[in-house]
Amino acid sequence: MAGKKKLSFEEALSRLEEVIGLLENNRCELEESLSLFQEGMELVKFCRGKLAEAEKKISILVKEAGEFVAFESEGNS
């Protein structure tokens, strides 16, 4: 995934948008498409993890403030 350097959420999301654009163009050969798809899935996993971390931190901060609000993610419906 984009070199092994630590990406920020915003950088990962930007690269994911770029990967999606490349795949939507249908101008890649099969091997390149598979590689891009794999990178995209890794970026999705990374972004979901970052969002889950942020939701957890927010829940803790809200709870500490005495107003606990549980977050419901789309997958928990």
C-alpha positions as CSV (number, residue, x, y, z in Angstrom):
1,M,0.0,0.0,0.0
2,A,1.6,3.2,-1.2
3,G,5.1,2.4,-0.1
4,K,4.9,1.1,3.5
5,K,5.0,4.7,4.9
6,K,2.3,5.6,7.4
7,L,-0.6,7.2,5.6
8,S,-3.0,9.6,7.2
9,F,-6.7,8.8,6.8
10,E,-7.0,11.7,4.3
11,E,-4.1,10.4,2.2
12,A,-5.5,6.9,2.2
13,L,-8.9,8.1,1.2
14,S,-7.4,10.2,-1.6
15,R,-5.4,7.2,-2.9
16,L,-8.5,5.0,-2.7
17,E,-10.4,7.5,-4.9
18,E,-7.5,7.5,-7.4
19,V,-7.5,3.6,-7.5
20,I,-11.3,3.6,-8.0
21,G,-10.9,6.1,-10.9
22,L,-8.2,3.9,-12.5
23,L,-10.4,0.8,-12.2
24,E,-13.5,2.6,-13.6
25,N,-11.6,3.7,-16.7
26,N,-11.3,0.0,-17.8
27,R,-7.9,0.8,-19.4
28,C,-5.9,-1.5,-17.2
29,E,-4.8,-4.9,-18.1
30,L,-6.0,-7.8,-15.9
31,E,-2.9,-8.1,-13.7
32,E,-2.8,-4.3,-13.1
33,S,-6.5,-4.3,-12.3
34,L,-6.1,-7.1,-9.8
35,S,-3.2,-5.3,-8.2
36,L,-5.2,-2.1,-8.0
37,F,-8.2,-3.9,-6.6
38,Q,-6.0,-5.5,-3.9
39,E,-4.5,-2.1,-3.0
40,G,-8.0,-0.6,-2.9
41,M,-9.2,-3.3,-0.5
42,E,-6.2,-2.7,1.8
43,L,-7.0,1.0,1.8
44,V,-10.7,0.3,2.6
45,K,-9.6,-1.8,5.6
46,F,-7.2,0.9,6.7
47,C,-9.8,3.6,6.5
48,R,-12.4,1.5,8.3
49,G,-9.9,0.9,11.1
50,K,-9.1,4.6,11.4
51,L,-12.8,5.5,11.5
52,A,-13.4,2.8,14.2
53,E,-10.6,4.3,16.3
54,A,-12.0,7.8,15.9
55,E,-15.5,6.6,16.9
56,K,-14.1,4.8,20.0
57,K,-12.2,7.9,21.1
58,I,-15.2,10.1,20.6
59,S,-17.4,7.7,22.6
60,I,-14.8,7.7,25.5
61,L,-14.7,11.5,25.4
62,V,-18.4,11.9,25.4
63,K,-18.8,9.3,28.2
64,E,-16.2,11.1,30.3
65,A,-18.2,14.3,29.8
66,G,-21.2,12.4,31.3
67,E,-23.3,12.3,28.2
68,F,-22.7,8.8,26.7
69,V,-23.8,8.4,23.2
70,A,-23.3,5.0,21.5
71,F,-22.3,5.1,17.8
72,E,-24.1,2.7,15.5
73,S,-22.1,1.9,12.4
74,E,-23.8,0.9,9.2
75,G,-22.8,-2.8,9.6
76,N,-24.6,-3.1,13.0
77,S,-28.1,-2.2,11.8
